[in-house]
Amino acid sequence: MSKKDLDYYLNLDYKIIVEKIPEKDGGGYEAYIKELGKYTCNGCGETYQEAIGDLLEYKDELIKEWHAKGYSIPEPEEEKEKFSGRFTVRAPRELHKRLYEAAKKNNVSFNHYVVYLLGKNLDFSELLSEVKKAHSSQAFPDYKIKKLNDKMDNMLEFPNLA
C-alpha cells in the first residue's frame, strides 16, 4: 500500500501542460500532466478551461484508483535544469547526408526536419511506455485505450512538413 495518504496525493501541485489540437484533428485543446503520463492522464475540451477542468476531474479519479490499488503515484518533478534549446549532436556522415536529403525532399530546413524526427520519436517512445503501462496495470478505462490507439494511428502518419 501507499505510504502517504490519499489527500497528500490529491493535493500535489502538478504542472499542467495545455496544447492546441490542430483543426484537422478536431480542434480544441488537450491538457495533461507529464508525471502521470501524457496519454494516461489528460483532458480535452473546446476551450482551454474545459480541457483543464476535464483533466483535473480525471486526475483525481486516477489518483484515487491508483492509491486504492497500491500503485506507485509519481510526484511532481522539480525543474532543476534550464535549457537553451540548442545542443550539438555528432552523427555518422552517411546519416547526416540522409537527413539533409530527406529535409530537402520535404522542402523544410535541416533543423526543422531533425527536430520533427526527434519529437516524433520521443512521442512514440512515450506512447509505447503508456501502452505497456495500460496493459500491465489494467487501470485504463476503455475510452482511454481508444485514445491511445487514435494517437498511435496519428503518429504513424507522416505529414507534409512544408
C-alpha positions as CSV (number, residue, x, y, z in Angstrom):
1,M,0.0,0.0,0.0
2,S,1.0,3.6,-0.4
3,K,3.0,5.2,2.4
4,K,1.3,8.6,2.1
5,D,-2.4,9.2,2.5
6,L,-4.8,9.9,-0.4
7,D,-5.2,13.6,0.5
8,Y,-1.4,14.1,0.1
9,Y,-1.5,12.9,-3.5
10,L,-4.7,14.7,-4.4
11,N,-3.2,18.0,-3.2
12,L,0.1,17.7,-5.0
13,D,0.8,20.7,-7.3
14,Y,1.4,19.2,-10.7
15,K,2.4,21.3,-13.7
16,I,-0.4,21.2,-16.3
17,I,0.6,21.4,-20.0
18,V,-2.0,22.6,-22.4
19,E,-1.7,22.2,-26.2
20,K,-3.9,23.3,-29.0
21,I,-5.3,20.4,-31.1
22,P,-5.0,21.1,-34.8
23,E,-8.3,21.7,-36.7
24,K,-7.6,18.7,-38.9
25,D,-7.7,16.5,-35.7
26,G,-10.9,18.0,-34.4
27,G,-9.7,21.3,-32.9
28,G,-10.0,22.3,-29.2
29,Y,-7.4,21.8,-26.5
30,E,-5.7,18.9,-24.7
31,A,-4.3,19.2,-21.2
32,Y,-2.1,16.7,-19.5
33,I,0.3,16.1,-16.6
34,K,3.6,14.7,-17.7
35,E,4.4,12.9,-14.5
36,L,1.2,10.9,-14.6
37,G,1.6,10.1,-18.3
38,K,0.7,12.3,-21.3
39,Y,-1.5,9.6,-22.7
40,T,-2.7,8.3,-19.3
41,C,-3.8,11.5,-17.5
42,N,-5.2,14.0,-19.9
43,G,-8.3,16.0,-20.6
44,C,-9.8,17.6,-23.7
45,G,-12.2,20.5,-24.3
46,E,-13.4,23.0,-26.8
47,T,-11.7,25.7,-24.7
48,Y,-8.5,25.9,-22.6
49,Q,-10.6,26.0,-19.4
50,E,-12.7,22.9,-20.4
51,A,-9.5,20.9,-21.1
52,I,-8.1,21.8,-17.7
53,G,-11.4,21.0,-16.0
54,D,-11.6,17.7,-17.7
55,L,-8.0,16.9,-16.8
56,L,-8.4,17.8,-13.1
57,E,-11.5,15.7,-12.8
58,Y,-9.8,12.7,-14.4
59,K,-6.6,13.2,-12.4
60,D,-8.5,12.9,-9.1
61,E,-10.2,9.7,-10.3
62,L,-7.0,8.2,-11.5
63,I,-5.1,9.1,-8.3
64,K,-7.9,7.6,-6.1
65,E,-7.8,4.4,-8.2
66,W,-4.0,4.1,-8.2
67,H,-3.9,4.8,-4.4
68,A,-6.7,2.2,-3.7
69,K,-4.8,-0.4,-5.7
70,G,-1.4,0.4,-4.1
71,Y,0.2,1.6,-7.4
72,S,3.1,4.0,-7.3
73,I,1.9,7.6,-7.8
74,P,4.6,9.8,-9.3
75,E,5.1,13.2,-7.5
76,P,5.7,16.5,-9.4
77,E,9.2,16.9,-10.8
78,E,11.2,19.9,-9.9
79,E,12.8,21.6,-12.9
80,K,16.4,21.9,-11.9
81,E,18.0,22.4,-15.3
82,K,17.5,25.4,-17.6
83,F,17.5,24.5,-21.3
84,S,18.5,26.9,-24.1
85,G,17.0,24.9,-26.9
86,R,20.4,24.4,-28.5
87,F,22.7,21.3,-28.5
88,T,25.3,19.7,-30.7
89,V,24.9,16.2,-32.0
90,R,27.7,14.2,-33.6
91,A,26.4,11.8,-36.3
92,P,28.0,9.5,-38.9
93,R,28.4,11.3,-42.2
94,E,26.1,8.9,-44.0
95,L,23.3,9.6,-41.5
96,H,23.9,13.4,-41.8
97,K,23.7,13.1,-45.6
98,R,20.4,11.1,-45.4
99,L,18.8,13.6,-43.0
100,Y,19.9,16.5,-45.2
101,E,18.4,14.9,-48.3
102,A,15.2,14.0,-46.6
103,A,14.8,17.5,-45.3
104,K,15.4,18.9,-48.8
105,K,12.9,16.4,-50.3
106,N,10.3,17.6,-47.7
107,N,11.1,21.3,-48.5
108,V,12.0,22.1,-44.9
109,S,15.1,23.2,-43.2
110,F,17.6,20.6,-41.9
111,N,17.0,21.9,-38.3
112,H,13.2,21.7,-38.7
113,Y,13.4,18.2,-40.0
114,V,15.7,16.9,-37.3
115,V,13.6,18.5,-34.5
116,Y,10.5,17.0,-36.1
117,L,12.0,13.5,-36.1
118,L,13.3,13.8,-32.6
119,G,10.0,14.9,-31.3
120,K,8.0,12.2,-33.1
121,N,10.4,9.5,-31.9
122,L,10.1,10.8,-28.3
123,D,6.3,11.0,-28.5
124,F,6.2,7.4,-29.9
125,S,8.5,6.2,-27.2
126,E,6.4,7.8,-24.5
127,L,3.2,6.4,-26.1
128,L,4.7,2.8,-26.2
129,S,5.5,3.2,-22.5
130,E,1.9,4.3,-21.7
131,V,0.5,1.3,-23.7
132,K,2.8,-1.1,-21.7
133,K,1.6,0.6,-18.5
134,A,-2.0,0.3,-19.5
135,H,-1.8,-3.4,-20.4
136,S,0.2,-4.3,-17.2
137,S,-2.0,-2.3,-14.7
138,Q,-5.4,-2.8,-16.3
139,A,-6.1,0.6,-14.8
140,F,-7.3,2.2,-18.0
141,P,-10.9,2.7,-18.9
142,D,-11.8,1.6,-22.4
143,Y,-12.1,5.2,-23.7
144,K,-8.5,5.9,-22.7
145,I,-7.3,2.9,-24.6
146,K,-9.2,4.1,-27.6
147,K,-7.5,7.5,-27.2
148,L,-4.1,5.7,-27.1
149,N,-4.9,3.8,-30.3
150,D,-6.0,7.0,-32.0
151,K,-2.8,8.8,-31.0
152,M,-0.7,5.9,-32.3
153,D,-2.5,6.0,-35.6
154,N,-1.9,9.7,-35.9
155,M,1.8,9.2,-35.1
156,L,2.3,6.7,-37.8
157,E,1.1,9.2,-40.4
158,F,4.0,11.2,-42.0
159,P,2.7,14.6,-42.8
160,N,3.9,17.0,-45.4
161,L,6.3,19.2,-43.4
162,A,6.4,22.1,-45.8
